[in-house]
Amino acid sequence: MKMYTTKYLHVSRDQIIRVFARNIMTLKEISTTSLVSNFKKSPEIRLNDKPVVKSAGVLIGLCENNGNLGLLYTLRSCLMKNHTRQVSFPGGIFEPGTDKSYEECALRETEEETGIPKSTVEILGTGNLLIPYRGKGADQIQIMPVVGIIHNFDNIQLKPNTNEVEKVFTVSIERLIDERYRRYTQYRSGRGYSTPVYTAGEERIWGLSAILTHLFLTALLPKEKYSRKIPYVQPYQMQS
């Protein structure tokens, strides 16, 4: 473990990170109004020009697990047709006959997938619609991220729906912002772009879930605590 020494201190990098992140490590210290306002200012993301056929709502759930502020994720079941064993935020397809809003959709799907009661989730607001890339045979979908606080998380008995979810887990904000656990995936199609990857938790977080995580952390934290930069390396081209 790398150590840092001054005239008065002898501390590890982990200790520095804990002190650095301490001010955002409890729910009480979060300005929910600023968080939602900042999240609404997130850039609109559209990775496909196909006409939208379906809509979905997903919950970005803030919770305190054993004293650590974190985000709730699920690992999709191997029984699912699409995105098998990928990390996602709980949520699903908007049902017009059942859901009156994206918030209701996200809460209903979260309870169905994880067993977390709707009554324990305080909805703070929504972000902007995201349109992910979909393959040729897949219907285009638009996704609305819904931000909520899951109260008394440690006292909730999780009941994953094994037909849809293999497991439910949290990753602390402290570890998500740690540079040691941040990676990126680079795509060279079009003008080229990069997407974030997080390796801090039990599973690798990538794809749309990582994009949403990045947008949320950007809205939650000041620049000095969370870097907004996702590198892109220009491809090397041979000259004839």
N, C-alpha and C positions, 0 to 999 in steps of 0.2 A: 504494500500500500504506500503510495506516494505521500510524503509528509511535507508540510510547510512550516517553517520556523521563523519567528521574529524575536526581538529582544525579550518580549513578554509572553509569547504564545508558542505552543508546539501542537499543531492540530493537523488532522487528516483532511483530505478533500471532501469526504462525506460529511464531516463536521461543518465545514465551510458552507456546503450546500444546504444543510439543515438550518443554519443560521440565516442564510441568504433567502430561503423560501419561507421562513417561519411566519412572516406577516400574512401569508395567504393560505395558511394551513388549517384554518377553521372556517366553517360556514359563516360564523358571525362577523368575520372580517371581510366578507365579500360585499361589495356594493352591487346589489342585484340590478338596480336601475341602470348603472353604468355598463354592467355586463351585457344586458339585453340590447341597450343602445349601440354598444360597440359591435355586437354580433350582427345586428341589423345592417351595419355598415360594411360587412364582409363582402368581398367581390362576388358577383354572380358568376356561377360556373356552369358552362354548357359544353359538354364534350362530344355532343352528337347533334346533327341538324335534322334528324328524323322527327316527324310529328309525334307529339306526346300522346300516348294511348291510356296510360295508367298513372295514378298518383299514389304516394305513400307518405306516411309520417313516421319518424323515428325519434326516440327519446335520448337526448344527451343528459344523462342523469348524474347529478352531483350528489355525492353521499360521503359520510364519514364512516370508514371501516376500521375498527380498532384504533380510533383516534387520528387516522390519516385521511385527509381530504382526497377524494379520487373520483374517477369516472367509472360508470358501469358499462360492461361489455358482455356480449354473448359469443359463444363459439357455435356456429351453425352445425346442425346435425349432418352426419354422413347420409341420412335418409332424404335430405333435401335435394331437389332436382338441380338447383342452381347454387353456385358459390359454396359448394360443400366444404365444411370444416374451415371456413374463413371467419375471421373476427368481424363482428358487426355490432352496431347499437341496436337495442331491442326496438322493434317496430314492424310495420307491414303495410299491405295495400289498403288504401282508403276505400271503405265500403259505403257508397252513397245512401243506401237504405238504412244504415246503422250509425255511421259517423256524421256528426253535424259539423265537425271541424277537424283540422289536422291534429289539434291537441287531444281530442277525444280518440282519434285513431291511434295515436302514439300510446296513450294510456291503456286502451283496450288491448292492443297487441303486446304491450309490455307485461300486463297481467297474465295474458294467455301464455306467453313464452317463458316467463320467469316465476310467476306466482306472486309478484310484488303487487299488493292491493292498490287500486287507484287512489284510495283515500290517503295513502301515505305519501303521495307525490304532490308537491306544490309546483304548479306550472308558472314559470317566470315569463315566458314569451317564445317567439320563434325567430329563426334566422331568415335566409333567403332560399328560394327554391333552387335545387341543384339538379342538373340533368347529366347523368353519367353516360359513359360510352356503353353502348349495347351492340352485340353482334348482329349479323345480318338477319338471323331468324328470330330475334328477340324483340318483343314489343318495347317501344321507348317509354321510359318511366321518368317522372319528376318526383323529387324527394324533398320534403320539408322537415328540417331539423327543429325539434321542439326542446327547449331547455327547461329542466325541472330539478327540484331538490327532493331527494328521497329521504324523508325524515325517519329517524330511529332505525337506520338500516341494520344495525347489529342485532336488533330484536326481531327482524323479519325472517321467517322461515322460507328460504328459496325453494321453489318447486318447478324446476325446469321441465318444460314440455319436451320429452325426449324425441318426439316426432319432428321437432323443429330445432331444438337447442341441445347441444351436447353438454355444455356447462355454462354457468354464469360466474363472472369474476370482476374484480375491480383492479384498477391500476392507479396508484397515487399520483397526484399532480407533481409532487416532488421528483418522482422518478421519470415522469413523462418529459419534464423540462431538462433533465440531466443529459448533457451532450454525449455522454458515453453510450446512451441507449437510443440515439437518434441517427437514422440512416436516410437514404432516399433512393428512389427508383427513377431512372432517366429514360425518357422516350424520345426517339429521334424522328418520329413521324411529324409531318407538317413543319412548323418552325422549330419544333423540339420543345419539350417541357419536362419538368421533374415533379415528382410527388413525394411527400414525406413517408417515412417508415419509422415505427417505434418498436423497440425490442425490449422494453423495460418490464413487461408483465409476463404472465404465464404463456402467452401466445404472441406471435408477431402481428402487429397491427399495420395494415397496408391498404392500398386501394382507397375506395370512397370513405371508409371508416377513418383512415389516417388523415385524409383531406379535412373531414369534419372535425377531427381532433385538433388539427393544426389551426383551423379557423376559430375554434372555440378558445383554445389557449391564447391565441393572439388577442381575442376580445377580452379575456379574463385578466391578462397580465401585462404590465408595462414592458417596453422594449428591453430594458436592462435586465429583466428576469427571464424573458423568453425571446430568443432570436427568431425573427421572421424569415430569415434567409434560407432558401432551399437551393443548393448549388446546381448549376447546369454547366457541363463541360462541353465546349464546342467540339464536334467530331473532327478528327484528323483526316485530311484529304491528301492523297498522293497527287503530285503534279506530274503530268506526263512530259 
